[in-house]
Amino acid sequence: MFKKRLITQQQIPGLVGTTVFCLLGTLLFLLHMRSLSLEYTSADWLLLGSMLAASLVLYMYTFQVPPDGSKQSMDSVVYLACIFTYGSAASLVMLLVSAVIFAFIERKLAWWKHLLNFSIYSIMISGAGGMFHLMGGRLGYLQNVHLPAYVGALVAYFILNLICISLYYCLMYRNRDNLYALLKGLLRESMLVYLCILILSLVLTIMVVHNGVTGLGLFLGISLLLSHLFRMQFGMYQQVQERANTDQRTGLYNHTYFEQILDVQLQQARNTGKPLSLAMVDIDDFKKYNDHFGHLKGDRLLGLMGQILKEESETAGISASRYGGEEFSLLMPGYDTQQALEFINRLRKRINDTPYEGVEIFPHGCLSFSAGISGYKPDIHDKSLLVDQADQALYGAKKQGKNTVQIFGESQPVQDEQDIAQDVKNIEQLLSLFLYKDIDTFKHSKRVFRYAMDMSKVLGLDPVSRKQFVLGALIHDIGKLEIPRDIIRKQGKLSPSEWETVKKHVVWGKEIALIQEQFKALVPYIELHHERYDGKGYPHGYQREEIPLLCRMLTVIDSFDAMTSERPYQNTKSVEDAIRELRACAGTQFDPDLTELFIRYIEARQKGKALPAADVNLLYAGSPTTS
């Protein structure tokens, strides 16, 4: 029984584009065959046969050019020289014979790819020949008076080359790049090669006309030499790039390269919706080993760790990097957090079972590491957030006694209430600066903090998320310290320019928080609490799940308190009026589910009832984390 191969909606543009290219190339070939002349001398036949052989050799001797390693060959020189000497029809026949020979040699390649390659070359040759004829070019000897025709033909050839290849990739791989980016990339990578081919095609025309097969032989030698030099250039470029991207002590990627590929993988995760996980790995008690045995043996231990990570990651499609010191990063495209956990635990077991000199000084009696895992979610807009989450999970794994793995937001150790109290005290000291400038903002922050404490119980947050949520609520307006006093205390409506100044407080607050390490995890609450569910908020215009869930919750709380407390620039609403306003704006300004949950909490509190439990479905992806 034959299985039907279904064609997806995404494949249709590629199939249509391929068909159009093939039909157009074949039609142009057939049109030129009407003007084909076979009235050549024996010397011409010998020369044409030699040119065919030269094109085959040059096509086989491909090379790559940096930075992306796109493949190039010098066979276009022969086709162009044939156009200038014998015309487009002869060049197309040479192309046909060459395509048939390569279809026989490379039988593993799909037939339609051979046809597509032939068609694209046919379009390019037809375009170049048409431009040459249109601009008054004459076959045979290279004539200075017709130099613009030669240049026009060459330009047409390469413009068609760029357009055809770019259109093909855009149609076949729509998520890869747009047409402009592809054109720009191909032109940047291949400009030197294009210039060489442009000059060599004119040189070959002169050598073929004046020296026949001998001239062609000399040209072939020069072209092969240049192709070899391009190969060497790309090889040296790869060596330099590899050294620039590799940590010499461990053989893994270095921190700089990790930053680059993390940007790329995050963008791909956004575009495709495929999972992406990041693991931060830290060798347990490495300082103790260094102090006991010295740095040389410590470096060897790093080398062993790098070797094992490289072996395991290469077979699993994972990018392993040395993050710094004894810390490593594993970037895992296509892995969700549970799959990443399984991989890291297998890796941890292998490390535990690897004998190494001096392991008896370790508490576990073996080599070990701790690791933290974070997973990409739609609300992660900056790579630093993914890294920070993995670092926090790593810290949790260390606190659990090391030689273990933690996923951010799951199975984290319970936070000491005294730690939270100390953080609250530190933030309140910072907020006390409002007392001289705007006591209303100070009081507002304290009220929002108390609402957040209650809502953290309603939502059933884990200790880490609860701590970040309540501290974020307390510090969310810290950027208002930068707003001029005459604006922040103005009675009445703000002018448009004054309102623009007020809106900057989220950016100023972010900058203040980033200065102190303990506040970095609170940045999303500071920066995003004025984003709207419909995407019309500020500063970024994020919408729906692009806004972290707990930031969406903070927006509801912040707005409710702003409506029900006395503010200099707006009227105070009753609780009932504020609830009506929240419901009216649910689905536009506010997350409708979180809005209704908060309203139930307010109504229960008004009646002196117990706090309502949250619907677990609200906590997307199983984790109510913020960033």
Residue, then its C-alpha position, 0 to 999 in steps of 0.5 A: m500500500f502506498k502512503k500519501r504524502l501530504i503537502t502542508q500549507q506552508q510548502i505550497p508557496g515553495l512548490v509554486g515558486t519552483t514550478v514557475f522557475c522551471l517553466l520560465g527557464t524551459l520556455l526561454f531555452l526553447l525560444h532560443m533554440r529557434s535561433l540556434s545555428l550549427e554551421y561551425t567550423s571544426a575549430d569552433w566545434l573543438l573550442l565549444g567542446s573544450m569550453l563545455a569540459a572547462s565548465l564541467v571542471l569549474y562547476m565541480y571545483t566549488f568553493q565557499v566564501p565567508p562569512d556564511g559559507s555560501k557555495q560559488s563556482m567559476d563556471s559562469v565565466v565560461y557561459l558568459a564568454c560563450i554568449f559573447t563569442y557564439g551567442s545565447a543559444a550556443s551557451l544554453v545548449m552547453l548548459l543543457v549538456s552540462a545539466v544532463i551529465f551532472a544529472f547522471i553523475e549526481r543521481k542521488l539528488a532529486w530530479w526536480k533540483h537538477l531541473l530547477n538549477f538548469s532553469i535558473y541558469s537558463i533565465m540568467i543566460s537568457g537575460a544576459g544575452g538579451m541585454f547584450h543584444l539590446m545594447g548593440g553587442r557584437l559576437g566574436y572579437l571584444q570591441n571597445v566600442h561595445l564595452p557597455a554591452y558587455v558590462g550590461a550583460l554581466v550586470a543582468y546576469f548577476i542581478l538575475n542570479l541574486i533575484c532568482i536565488s533569493l526568491y527561491y529561498c524566500l518561497m521555500y523557507r518563509n521563516r528564514d529571511n525576507l527578500y531584502a535581507l537575502l539580497k543584501g547578504l548574498l551581495r555582501e558575501s559574493m561581491l568579490v567573486y562576482l567582480c572576478i567572474l566579470i573580469l575573467s569572462l572578458v579575459l576568456t573572450i579575448m583568449v578564446v578568440h585569439n588563442g582558441v583551445t590554448g587560451l582556454g587551457l591557460f584560462l582554466g589554469i588561472s580559474l582553478l588557481l583562483s578557486h583554490l585561493f578562495r578555498m584557502q581564504f575560507g579555510m583560514y577564515q573558519q580557523v580564525q572564527e573558530r579560535a575567536n568563538t572557542d574557549q581554549r582551555t575547555g574546547l567549548y564555545n566561549h561566552t561571547y559566542f554564547e551571547q550571539i547564538l542565544d539571540v539567534q535561538l530566542q528569535q527562532a523560538r519566537n518565530t516557530g513556537k518551538p521549545l527552548s531551554l537553557a541550563m547553567v552548570d557549575i562544578d561543585d566545590f571547584k575552589k576547594y579543589n583548586d586550593h588543594f591541588g593548585h590551578l594547573k590541576g584545576d585547569r585540567l579538571l575544567g578541560l575534562m568537564g569541557q570534553i564531556l560536555k562537548e561529547e554529550s552536547e554534539t550528539a544531542g544538538i545542544s550548544a555547550s559554552r564556558y560561561g566563565g570560571e567553572e560555570f558552563s551554559l547549555l543552550m537546548p533548542g527543541y527541548d522543553t524544561q522536562q526534556a532538558l532536566e532528563f538530559i542534565n541528569r544523565l550528564r550529571k550521572r556520567i560526571n559522578d561516575t567519571p574517575y578523577e584524581g583527588v575526588e576524595i576531597f569532595p563532599h560527595g566523594c566524586l566529581s559533581f555539578s549543580a545546574g539550573i534550567s530555565g525555559y523560553k516563554p512568550d513573555i521573555h523579551d530579553k536574553s538576560l531574563l532567561v539567563d537570570q532565571a537559570d542562575q536563580a534555579l542554579y542557586g536553588a540547586k546549590k542551596q539544596g546540597k549541590n549535585t542536583v538540578q532545579i527548574f526555575g519556578e519548580s521545586q525551589p527551596v522555601q524562602d526564609e520569611q526573614d529574607i523577604a522581610q529584609d528585602v522589604k526593609n531595603i526597598e522601603q528605605l529606598l521608597s522613603l525618598f518619596l516622603y519629601k517629594d510625593i507621599d502619595t506615591f509612597k502610600h500607593s506603593k505600600r497599598v499595592f504591596r499589601y494587595a500583592m501579598d493577598m493575591s499571591k495567596v489567591l494565586g497559590l504562588d511558589p515561594v520564588s514567584r511570591k517573593q518577586f511578585v510582592l517585592g515587585a509590587l512594592i518597588h514598581d513606581i520607583g522610577k517616579l523619583e526622577i519625575p520633576r516635583d512640579i509635575i508629580r504634585k501638579q493639581g489638575k490634568l497633565s499637559p501632553s508633554e508632562w504626561e510623556t515625562v510621567k510615562k518615562h518613569v518605567v524606564w528610569g525605574k528599570e535603570i535604578a533597579l539594574i544598578q543593584e543585583q538584588f533588584k534585577a529580578l524585579v525589573p519586569y514589574i517596574e518596566l511592564h506594569h503599564e503595558r495593556y492587554d490589547g497592546k496599546g500600553y507603554p513602553h513596548g506595546y506588548q500584548r496578551e501573553e507577551i506580558p508576564l502573567l504576574c505583571r498583568m496581575l500587577t496592572v490590575i492591582d495598580s489601576f484599582d488602587a489608583m482609582t480608589s485612592e486620592r490622586p492629584y490628577q484624577n477623581t477618586k472612585s468608590v470601590e463599586d465604581a472601580i469594579r465597574e471600571l475594571r470590568a469595562c476595561a477587561g479584555t482591552q486594558f486588563d487581562p479578563d481572567l485576572t481581572e475577574l479573579f481580583i474582583r472576586y477577591i475584593e468582593a470577598r474582602q468587602k464581605g469579610k469572607a475568606l480569599p477565593a482560590a485561583d483557577v489553576n488554568l490561569l497559570y499558563a505553562g504550569s508556572p506563574t513566573t514573571s520573566 
